[in-house]
Amino acid sequence: MTVRRVVPNLRSEAVEENRRFYGLLGLEEVMNLGWIVTLASPAGGTAQVSVMTEDRTAPVVPDLSVEVDDVDAAYAVVRDDGAEIVHPLQDEEWGVRRFFVRDPDGRVVNVLSHR
C-alpha cells in the first residue's frame, strides 16, 4: 500500500471565503461539490487543502484525508488491528472508494482511493 497524498480537511461555514483566501496563497480549485471545495497547488497535486461544511454521505467531517493506492488493503489492515471504523468502506458517487477510521488521539481519518 502506498500513500499518494495527505489532505487536511477544514470544517467551515465560510467555504467561499476560504476558497478565495487560499486562492490568494496560490492554490487553485480542483473540486467543488458545494459542501466541499478542494484547492491544490498548480505545481503539484499533493499540496492540497479541503474546506467543507459537512460530509454529505458520512456521519462526521473527517480531520484529514489520506489517499492510498489500495483502499481495500488499508481497510483490512486497520480493521484487523482493531481500530474504530467510523464510516464503512463504500463507493461514493463522486468517484472515490473510502472509509473513515479514528486515530489514537480521536481524529477521524478519511482513507480513500480514486476509482
PERA-V185684 format. One line per field, one symbol per residue. phi: phi as a letter, one per 40 degrees, with the letter a starting at -180 (. if undefined). A space follows every 50 residues. Layout:
phi: ???
This chain:
phi: .bccabbcbbcacbccccdcdcccchcbcbaabgcabbbbcccicccaab bacabcbbcacccabbcbcaccccdccccccgccccaccacbccgbbaab bccdcgccbcbabcc
